[in-house]
Amino acid sequence: MKNSGPSRAFTVYVDHREMFKIPFLNRQNIPPFKKSITKECEVEVNLKVVCLTLCFVLISSFSGCLIEQLSGEKYECMVCCDVIRVMAPVWSCQSCYHVFHLNCIKKWARSPASQADAEGWRCPACQNVSLKNPTSYTCFCGKVTNPEWQHSEIPHSCGDMCGKKRGGVDCNHPCNILCHPGPCPQCPAFVTKSCICGKTSQPMRCGQATVLKCDKVCGATLNCTKHTCTQVCHRGTCQPCQLEVQQVCFCGVTTREVLCGTNKDGFDGSGHFSCQKVCGKMLDCEAHRCQDLCHRGACQSCPLSPRLVKTCPCGQTPLTKLLELGYSERKSCSDPIPSCGKMCNKPLACGSSDTIHICEKLCHEGSCGPCSLTSMIRCRCGAKTKEVPCATIQKEDELVFTCERRCNKKRLCGRHKCGELCCVNVEHKCSLICGYKLNCGLHRCQEPCHRGKCEPCWQSSFDELTCHCGLTVLYPPIACGTKPPECKNLCTRRHDCDHPVFHNCHSEEKCPPCTYLTQKWCMGKHEQRSNIPCHLQDISCGLTCNKLLACEMHRCRRICHRGECLADGSCHQPCALPRPDCGHPCSAPCHKGSSCPRTTCTAKVALQCDCGRRKETVMCTEAATSYQRYAAIAMASKLSDMQLGDSMDIGSLLTKKELKQARLECDQECATLERNRRLADALQIDSSSDPFNARSTSIYSDSLKEDARKDLKFLTEVEEEIKNLVELLSKGKQTKRSHCFPPMNREHRKIIHELAEVYGVESVSYDSEPKRNVVITAHKGKAACPNSTLTSVIERETAARAPPPIAHIKQHSSKPVTGSSWSKTVKEEPVIDYFDVQD
């Protein structure tokens, strides 16, 4: 504000941000403006008051804009975002003057999103809380219900005088324009207003918020009733007198410096306050002094005055009886009080609620005691008691002591324990400071420790808050902890790479990683990969490193990696040099420069019988041991047949070539298959048709058969389900079908898994015990039913069979034992000729 010269014109510059605090103004880009105000007398102009006054100048344009948009059906309802028609029922908020569809605002008022914290519902535009829900369609002034629209009138208005109370200060004139939307304009009437102190008056616009202030001194009597106010024309009551005076206590011993008028009602003619010391003034007897604390008014009479003392010191015998016994009459307060000679019997400060101790002395003057007994005193909290001599108890307050027991109850905050010694509190209020971080994350709660959430941070900033680039601004006041505004412009920070920036301006110190696609070599320099984001540094191609290690015998088996291939510098891969005895790799950890250690070979060797039915994988050492055992037996058999002077070549039994040709021994089932083959050849039966069900039997393992025999009913049901699943899949057009079995035990699930493998069906177990079940899935082209079911195989094996024909055992001459047939020489099996039957 600046003074422009003799005309006393004041030019006030008003920022449009101050107008945003007015509820009926929209946040639009209103440029700052200035308006000159000229007055005959000097007026103290408050910037915010002038802002409110000047905002009324815009009310007419705001109402006009509403009228124009409603008449042209261009105004949109904030709830449904649809245009408000001139014939549609509406409702107008009396706080922000926004207009809504009546049905829309009814739904909004009933919705949970509109409910206020206490009662009522909130306006969707200004959040003003209303207690009454909108029910009817009225005109803007509220006098007419369901107004009819006329082409010559404002939509949704009644066409009569508005008559609503204006929003000006101290304005009692109703609005004198036709029913209209928006706020009523400023009152055009002029009234005479007085200044603050009431000594000067001046005509001015009614409802104008300008405050008049004259240049005269107030002069009103202050609170001390001795001095007057020296302030220039001011509002409200005058301030207390600021002069300091000296006041004396009632007994006249202590003084203090206070403001004039302090405790003026407490003055009793001699002092203003009590110093809480013994009065000490001389009593009316002029022999004793007042023993009361500093008090108001005159001191009481001497308590030893003959006029007041009517009994002996113990109070049991009146003095009149003692006078009859010959005691002299007291003339002054200094004369001794006659004693009755009885026991005092006054109650002492010691004792308890159950037992009262009395003075055992003879009637006497002065204080009683000491007591020769003991008292049982209790602590404050009542948890402990102790016995003490009564001589140590002088007052009743000493009958209670403080124990060492700490209170373990929770305080009202619910976070801390009381912890006070001998606690007698009931509420247990917490005296600590809360100290929790507030929602702003910068300050801590300074309130006493409490339950529930802390109040929001009350601190605010009056500086503009901008984004990093400064193009987006939040104007004050800004609540503490508010994050910088979100900016839609590209980031302007300096980046490590020169690629184009794709992310927006941000408040974080570190920029997001660059996602520009580039070409980079993998960590092992195997190949150059394309479409790799710029921020990725270590790229793996997924191939084996294959670099030659330091031992120069092995290559790195790790997937493409960074750094050295060997972390500790030594190779631990198995040695690949062949063993001298069996030829398998050494398999010991790499030992460059030293011979291979002599260890047991753990390589697996596949063995089979002569017919190829039996197959077994064993360790190399076991195969060698088995071969040596059978070779020794064969050698012993050969030596037993030798004659004196004969020789035998045993080199063929000890060569490595023969060792590798170790075989298993055929069993009874092998002989059965050989018999069936010979029968099929003799009868000219095609062996591919499986006439003896040899293949159907062999596809089911012995363990599966053994488990299935335990529950044939379950086996039948499972095979029926799997068979139906495979048949439905083959007949339909689907590529796969699934079936879920109910929960079952582990043995039954094992049977399903093995049967699914025979049928070419996938099987997976789900869930945990005891609800673990199996789901099978058949895929077209993979699933197929076997020729014979396991049920039929088990039934056929258990059925009675005809006895086999008697075998004719032929005698064979001994032949030289070779390494290829060592298993036959160990145990000569009888050759069965089924076509040479003896009668």
LINCOR-V812314 format. One record per residue. RES is the residue in one letter. PHI is phi in whole degrees, -180 to 180 (999 if undefined). D_FIRST is the distance of its C-alpha to the first C-alpha in whole Angstrom. Layout:
BEGIN
res = (RES & RES)
phi = (PHI & PHI)
d_first = (D_FIRST & D_FIRST)
END
This chain:
BEGIN
res = (M & K & N & S & G & P & S & R & A & F & T & V & Y & V & D & H & R & E & M & F & K & I & P & F & L & N & R & Q & N & I & P & P & F & K & K & S & I & T & K & E & C & E & V & E & V & N & L & K & V & V & C & L & T & L & C & F & V & L & I & S & S & F & S & G & C & L & I & E & Q & L & S & G & E & K & Y & E & C & M & V & C & C & D & V & I & R & V & M & A & P & V & W & S & C & Q & S & C & Y & H & V & F & H & L & N & C & I & K & K & W & A & R & S & P & A & S & Q & A & D & A & E & G & W & R & C & P & A & C & Q & N & V & S & L & K & N & P & T & S & Y & T & C & F & C & G & K & V & T & N & P & E & W & Q & H & S & E & I & P & H & S & C & G & D & M & C & G & K & K & R & G & G & V & D & C & N & H & P & C & N & I & L & C & H & P & G & P & C & P & Q & C & P & A & F & V & T & K & S & C & I & C & G & K & T & S & Q & P & M & R & C & G & Q & A & T & V & L & K & C & D & K & V & C & G & A & T & L & N & C & T & K & H & T & C & T & Q & V & C & H & R & G & T & C & Q & P & C & Q & L & E & V & Q & Q & V & C & F & C & G & V & T & T & R & E & V & L & C & G & T & N & K & D & G & F & D & G & S & G & H & F & S & C & Q & K & V & C & G & K & M & L & D & C & E & A & H & R & C & Q & D & L & C & H & R & G & A & C & Q & S & C & P & L & S & P & R & L & V & K & T & C & P & C & G & Q & T & P & L & T & K & L & L & E & L & G & Y & S & E & R & K & S & C & S & D & P & I & P & S & C & G & K & M & C & N & K & P & L & A & C & G & S & S & D & T & I & H & I & C & E & K & L & C & H & E & G & S & C & G & P & C & S & L & T & S & M & I & R & C & R & C & G & A & K & T & K & E & V & P & C & A & T & I & Q & K & E & D & E & L & V & F & T & C & E & R & R & C & N & K & K & R & L & C & G & R & H & K & C & G & E & L & C & C & V & N & V & E & H & K & C & S & L & I & C & G & Y & K & L & N & C & G & L & H & R & C & Q & E & P & C & H & R & G & K & C & E & P & C & W & Q & S & S & F & D & E & L & T & C & H & C & G & L & T & V & L & Y & P & P & I & A & C & G & T & K & P & P & E & C & K & N & L & C & T & R & R & H & D & C & D & H & P & V & F & H & N & C & H & S & E & E & K & C & P & P & C & T & Y & L & T & Q & K & W & C & M & G & K & H & E & Q & R & S & N & I & P & C & H & L & Q & D & I & S & C & G & L & T & C & N & K & L & L & A & C & E & M & H & R & C & R & R & I & C & H & R & G & E & C & L & A & D & G & S & C & H & Q & P & C & A & L & P & R & P & D & C & G & H & P & C & S & A & P & C & H & K & G & S & S & C & P & R & T & T & C & T & A & K & V & A & L & Q & C & D & C & G & R & R & K & E & T & V & M & C & T & E & A & A & T & S & Y & Q & R & Y & A & A & I & A & M & A & S & K & L & S & D & M & Q & L & G & D & S & M & D & I & G & S & L & L & T & K & K & E & L & K & Q & A & R & L & E & C & D & Q & E & C & A & T & L & E & R & N & R & R & L & A & D & A & L & Q & I & D & S & S & S & D & P & F & N & A & R & S & T & S & I & Y & S & D & S & L & K & E & D & A & R & K & D & L & K & F & L & T & E & V & E & E & E & I & K & N & L & V & E & L & L & S & K & G & K & Q & T & K & R & S & H & C & F & P & P & M & N & R & E & H & R & K & I & I & H & E & L & A & E & V & Y & G & V & E & S & V & S & Y & D & S & E & P & K & R & N & V & V & I & T & A & H & K & G & K & A & A & C & P & N & S & T & L & T & S & V & I & E & R & E & T & A & A & R & A & P & P & P & I & A & H & I & K & Q & H & S & S & K & P & V & T & G & S & S & W & S & K & T & V & K & E & E & P & V & I & D & Y & F & D & V & Q & D)
phi = (999 & -137 & -86 & -97 & 131 & -65 & -73 & 56 & -90 & -109 & -101 & -112 & -93 & -117 & -80 & -65 & -68 & -67 & -74 & -65 & -77 & -79 & -66 & -96 & -102 & -80 & -84 & -115 & -80 & -87 & -71 & -62 & -136 & -137 & -144 & -93 & -125 & -113 & -134 & -75 & -110 & -74 & -122 & -82 & -102 & -87 & -60 & -70 & -66 & -65 & -59 & -64 & -67 & -70 & -66 & -67 & -65 & -86 & -64 & -62 & -69 & -66 & -64 & -62 & -64 & -62 & -62 & -65 & -71 & -68 & -69 & -89 & 52 & -115 & -86 & -103 & -75 & -70 & -82 & -100 & 59 & -109 & -71 & -88 & -80 & -70 & -99 & -82 & -64 & -131 & -140 & -116 & -74 & -83 & -102 & -107 & 65 & -72 & -111 & -131 & -63 & -63 & -66 & -66 & -72 & -65 & -64 & -63 & -66 & -89 & -76 & -64 & -69 & -94 & -73 & -82 & -66 & -94 & -140 & 86 & -135 & -103 & -68 & -67 & -95 & -108 & 64 & -71 & -86 & -117 & -86 & -101 & -75 & -67 & -126 & -130 & -98 & -122 & -72 & -67 & -85 & 85 & -89 & -119 & -97 & 54 & -66 & -90 & -86 & -116 & -61 & -90 & -118 & -72 & -58 & 68 & -112 & -89 & 84 & -97 & -63 & -63 & 75 & -76 & -71 & -75 & -89 & -73 & -80 & 57 & -103 & -107 & -87 & -72 & -66 & -108 & -110 & -67 & -51 & -147 & -82 & 81 & -75 & -75 & -70 & -67 & -65 & -85 & -74 & -110 & -132 & -97 & -117 & -99 & -73 & -65 & -82 & 85 & -89 & -131 & -131 & -159 & -74 & -158 & -63 & -66 & 82 & -71 & -85 & -68 & -101 & -85 & -144 & -89 & -108 & -96 & -76 & -62 & 77 & -75 & -70 & -82 & -66 & -81 & 62 & -114 & -119 & -116 & -74 & -105 & -77 & -76 & -27 & -137 & -96 & 78 & -75 & -71 & -71 & -60 & -62 & -99 & -77 & -95 & -130 & -104 & -115 & -113 & -74 & -65 & -85 & 81 & -97 & -111 & -124 & -151 & -103 & -137 & -72 & -62 & 97 & -70 & 52 & -70 & -75 & -87 & -73 & -108 & 106 & -124 & -158 & -115 & -149 & -105 & -89 & 63 & -107 & -63 & -58 & 79 & -71 & -71 & -77 & -69 & -78 & 61 & -121 & -126 & -110 & -70 & -100 & -77 & -69 & -43 & -135 & -82 & 79 & -76 & -75 & -73 & -68 & -64 & -68 & -97 & -64 & -58 & -72 & -99 & -84 & -117 & -130 & -69 & -57 & -83 & 81 & -91 & -124 & -68 & -69 & -65 & -71 & -67 & -67 & -68 & -84 & 107 & -72 & -75 & -80 & -77 & -103 & -141 & -70 & -82 & -70 & -68 & -87 & -60 & -98 & -81 & 83 & -88 & -68 & -58 & 64 & -76 & -66 & -93 & -73 & -83 & 96 & -145 & -68 & -92 & -123 & -112 & -89 & -120 & -73 & -98 & -77 & -73 & -48 & -150 & -93 & 84 & -80 & -86 & 107 & -80 & -85 & -91 & -92 & -119 & -122 & -95 & -104 & -116 & -72 & -62 & -80 & 80 & -85 & -133 & -134 & -154 & -102 & -131 & -65 & -66 & -63 & -84 & -101 & -107 & -130 & -68 & -65 & -83 & -79 & -123 & -125 & -106 & -85 & -97 & -83 & -91 & -76 & -104 & -76 & -75 & -77 & -62 & -70 & 79 & -111 & -116 & -90 & -63 & 72 & -80 & -75 & 49 & -75 & -123 & -72 & -102 & -87 & 55 & -69 & -89 & -96 & -79 & -87 & -55 & 78 & -72 & -70 & -79 & -65 & -74 & 80 & -111 & -117 & -115 & -69 & -102 & -77 & -59 & -52 & -143 & -88 & 75 & -78 & -75 & -68 & -60 & -61 & -88 & -76 & -136 & -113 & -110 & -105 & -68 & -108 & -117 & -75 & -66 & -83 & 85 & -85 & -108 & -128 & -107 & -90 & -70 & -77 & -120 & -64 & -61 & 89 & -66 & -77 & -57 & -65 & -77 & -107 & -91 & -84 & -70 & -65 & -109 & -71 & -85 & -111 & -70 & -106 & -102 & -75 & -62 & -91 & -113 & -99 & -80 & -60 & -141 & -96 & -70 & -68 & -100 & -75 & -61 & -64 & -72 & -107 & -65 & -81 & -132 & -108 & -140 & -79 & -72 & -64 & -91 & 58 & -83 & -154 & -98 & -94 & -104 & 56 & -104 & -57 & -61 & -76 & -79 & -102 & -98 & -107 & -108 & -84 & 88 & -90 & -71 & -58 & 64 & -82 & -69 & -80 & -68 & -75 & 62 & -119 & -124 & -119 & -66 & -98 & -72 & -70 & -36 & -139 & -104 & 80 & -72 & -70 & -110 & -69 & -97 & 87 & -122 & -89 & -119 & -73 & -68 & -68 & -102 & -69 & -74 & -74 & -73 & -92 & -112 & 88 & -73 & -61 & -63 & 70 & -78 & -54 & -50 & -134 & -62 & 88 & -132 & -72 & -67 & -72 & -88 & -127 & -74 & -75 & -105 & -68 & -90 & -122 & -92 & -114 & -147 & -81 & -66 & -82 & 87 & -77 & -82 & -134 & -154 & -109 & -130 & -73 & -59 & -66 & -67 & -63 & -67 & -64 & -64 & -65 & -64 & -65 & -67 & -66 & -66 & -64 & -64 & -67 & -65 & -66 & -71 & -68 & -69 & -92 & -76 & -97 & -66 & 96 & -79 & -131 & -143 & -92 & -103 & -65 & -67 & -84 & -116 & -78 & -66 & -63 & -68 & -63 & -72 & -95 & -64 & -131 & -86 & -93 & -67 & -108 & -63 & -67 & -62 & -64 & -64 & -64 & -65 & -62 & -63 & -65 & -68 & -62 & -63 & -67 & -69 & -88 & 56 & -103 & -67 & -73 & -70 & -81 & 53 & -67 & -101 & 56 & -72 & -71 & -61 & -74 & -76 & -75 & -102 & -74 & -65 & -67 & -66 & -64 & -65 & -68 & -70 & -65 & -73 & -147 & -67 & -64 & -62 & -60 & -63 & -65 & -66 & -63 & -66 & -66 & -66 & -63 & -63 & -63 & -67 & -67 & -64 & -66 & -70 & -84 & -89 & -101 & -73 & -85 & -157 & -139 & -128 & -141 & -108 & -85 & -70 & -58 & -152 & -80 & -67 & -63 & -67 & -64 & -63 & -62 & -64 & -62 & -70 & -66 & -62 & -67 & -66 & -83 & 73 & -115 & -79 & -138 & -136 & -97 & -127 & 66 & -113 & -61 & -95 & -105 & -74 & -135 & -119 & -119 & -107 & -132 & -102 & -106 & -67 & 92 & -112 & -82 & -155 & -87 & -71 & -65 & -128 & -78 & -66 & -64 & -68 & -66 & -67 & -66 & -69 & -72 & -81 & -71 & -69 & -114 & -73 & -66 & -72 & -65 & -73 & -79 & -102 & -92 & -93 & -92 & -122 & -81 & -73 & -127 & -60 & -86 & -109 & -70 & -76 & -121 & -67 & -72 & -78 & -76 & -66 & -141 & -74 & -86 & -65 & -85 & -98 & -112 & -78 & -101 & -117 & -92 & -86 & -80)
d_first = (0 & 4 & 7 & 9 & 13 & 15 & 15 & 12 & 10 & 6 & 6 & 5 & 7 & 10 & 13 & 16 & 17 & 16 & 18 & 21 & 21 & 22 & 26 & 26 & 24 & 26 & 25 & 25 & 23 & 20 & 18 & 14 & 13 & 10 & 11 & 10 & 11 & 13 & 14 & 17 & 16 & 13 & 12 & 10 & 9 & 9 & 8 & 12 & 13 & 11 & 12 & 16 & 15 & 15 & 17 & 20 & 19 & 21 & 24 & 26 & 26 & 27 & 30 & 31 & 31 & 33 & 35 & 36 & 37 & 39 & 41 & 42 & 43 & 40 & 39 & 40 & 41 & 39 & 43 & 45 & 43 & 45 & 44 & 44 & 46 & 46 & 49 & 48 & 47 & 44 & 41 & 38 & 36 & 34 & 31 & 30 & 32 & 34 & 38 & 41 & 44 & 46 & 49 & 46 & 44 & 47 & 49 & 45 & 45 & 49 & 48 & 48 & 45 & 43 & 44 & 41 & 42 & 43 & 44 & 43 & 42 & 39 & 37 & 38 & 34 & 32 & 34 & 34 & 37 & 39 & 42 & 44 & 46 & 45 & 49 & 48 & 47 & 45 & 42 & 39 & 38 & 41 & 44 & 46 & 48 & 49 & 48 & 50 & 48 & 48 & 47 & 45 & 43 & 41 & 42 & 43 & 42 & 44 & 43 & 42 & 39 & 37 & 37 & 35 & 32 & 29 & 26 & 24 & 23 & 26 & 27 & 31 & 32 & 33 & 32 & 34 & 34 & 37 & 38 & 35 & 34 & 31 & 28 & 29 & 26 & 24 & 26 & 26 & 27 & 26 & 26 & 26 & 24 & 24 & 21 & 22 & 25 & 26 & 27 & 24 & 24 & 23 & 24 & 21 & 22 & 24 & 23 & 19 & 17 & 15 & 16 & 17 & 17 & 19 & 20 & 23 & 25 & 27 & 30 & 32 & 35 & 34 & 36 & 39 & 40 & 40 & 36 & 33 & 29 & 27 & 24 & 21 & 21 & 21 & 22 & 26 & 29 & 28 & 29 & 32 & 33 & 33 & 36 & 39 & 42 & 46 & 48 & 51 & 53 & 56 & 59 & 57 & 57 & 54 & 51 & 47 & 43 & 41 & 38 & 39 & 40 & 41 & 44 & 45 & 47 & 49 & 50 & 54 & 55 & 55 & 53 & 50 & 51 & 54 & 55 & 57 & 60 & 63 & 63 & 66 & 66 & 70 & 71 & 73 & 76 & 75 & 77 & 74 & 71 & 68 & 68 & 65 & 62 & 59 & 59 & 58 & 60 & 63 & 66 & 69 & 72 & 74 & 76 & 79 & 80 & 83 & 81 & 80 & 82 & 85 & 86 & 88 & 85 & 86 & 85 & 89 & 91 & 90 & 90 & 93 & 95 & 95 & 96 & 99 & 100 & 100 & 96 & 95 & 92 & 89 & 87 & 84 & 82 & 83 & 87 & 87 & 87 & 91 & 91 & 93 & 95 & 94 & 92 & 88 & 87 & 83 & 81 & 80 & 77 & 79 & 81 & 79 & 79 & 82 & 84 & 83 & 84 & 85 & 86 & 90 & 90 & 92 & 89 & 87 & 84 & 81 & 80 & 82 & 83 & 83 & 85 & 87 & 87 & 84 & 82 & 80 & 77 & 74 & 71 & 68 & 68 & 72 & 73 & 75 & 77 & 79 & 81 & 81 & 82 & 81 & 81 & 78 & 76 & 75 & 72 & 72 & 69 & 71 & 73 & 71 & 70 & 68 & 70 & 69 & 69 & 66 & 64 & 64 & 62 & 59 & 56 & 53 & 51 & 55 & 54 & 56 & 59 & 59 & 61 & 61 & 64 & 66 & 63 & 63 & 59 & 60 & 56 & 56 & 52 & 51 & 49 & 48 & 45 & 45 & 44 & 44 & 42 & 39 & 39 & 36 & 39 & 37 & 37 & 40 & 40 & 40 & 41 & 44 & 47 & 47 & 49 & 48 & 45 & 42 & 38 & 36 & 34 & 31 & 29 & 26 & 24 & 20 & 21 & 23 & 26 & 28 & 32 & 34 & 33 & 29 & 30 & 29 & 26 & 26 & 22 & 21 & 22 & 26 & 28 & 30 & 33 & 32 & 34 & 32 & 32 & 35 & 35 & 38 & 38 & 40 & 40 & 39 & 41 & 44 & 47 & 51 & 52 & 52 & 52 & 50 & 47 & 47 & 45 & 41 & 38 & 39 & 37 & 41 & 42 & 45 & 45 & 48 & 51 & 52 & 54 & 55 & 59 & 61 & 65 & 66 & 69 & 70 & 71 & 74 & 74 & 76 & 74 & 71 & 69 & 67 & 64 & 62 & 59 & 57 & 56 & 60 & 62 & 65 & 67 & 70 & 73 & 75 & 78 & 80 & 79 & 83 & 83 & 86 & 85 & 87 & 90 & 91 & 92 & 90 & 86 & 83 & 83 & 79 & 77 & 75 & 73 & 71 & 72 & 76 & 79 & 80 & 78 & 80 & 82 & 85 & 87 & 88 & 89 & 93 & 95 & 97 & 100 & 103 & 106 & 109 & 111 & 109 & 107 & 104 & 100 & 100 & 97 & 96 & 93 & 93 & 95 & 95 & 98 & 100 & 102 & 102 & 102 & 105 & 103 & 104 & 104 & 101 & 101 & 102 & 105 & 106 & 110 & 112 & 115 & 118 & 117 & 113 & 113 & 112 & 109 & 107 & 105 & 105 & 105 & 107 & 108 & 109 & 111 & 113 & 114 & 115 & 117 & 119 & 120 & 121 & 123 & 125 & 126 & 127 & 129 & 131 & 132 & 133 & 135 & 137 & 138 & 139 & 143 & 144 & 144 & 141 & 138 & 134 & 131 & 128 & 126 & 124 & 123 & 121 & 119 & 115 & 116 & 118 & 115 & 113 & 115 & 115 & 115 & 115 & 118 & 119 & 119 & 121 & 118 & 119 & 122 & 122 & 119 & 122 & 125 & 123 & 122 & 126 & 127 & 124 & 126 & 129 & 129 & 127 & 123 & 120 & 118 & 115 & 115 & 115 & 118 & 118 & 115 & 114 & 111 & 109 & 110 & 109 & 105 & 105 & 105 & 107 & 104 & 103 & 106 & 107 & 103 & 104 & 107 & 106 & 104 & 106 & 104 & 100 & 102 & 103 & 100 & 98 & 100 & 100 & 96 & 96 & 99 & 97 & 93 & 95 & 97 & 94 & 92 & 95 & 95 & 92 & 89 & 87 & 87 & 87 & 87 & 86 & 88 & 86 & 89 & 88 & 88 & 91 & 92 & 93 & 96 & 96 & 93 & 95 & 97 & 95 & 93 & 97 & 98 & 95 & 96 & 99 & 98 & 95 & 92 & 89 & 88 & 85 & 85 & 82 & 80 & 81 & 84 & 86 & 84 & 85 & 86 & 87 & 86 & 88 & 87 & 90 & 89 & 91 & 94 & 94 & 95 & 99 & 101 & 104 & 108 & 108 & 106 & 106 & 108 & 111 & 111 & 111 & 114 & 116 & 116 & 117 & 119 & 123 & 124 & 128 & 130 & 129 & 133 & 135 & 134 & 137 & 136 & 137 & 139 & 137 & 138 & 136 & 135 & 133 & 129 & 126 & 123 & 122 & 123 & 123 & 122 & 125 & 127 & 126 & 127 & 129 & 128 & 131 & 131 & 131 & 133 & 133 & 135 & 138 & 139 & 142 & 144)
END
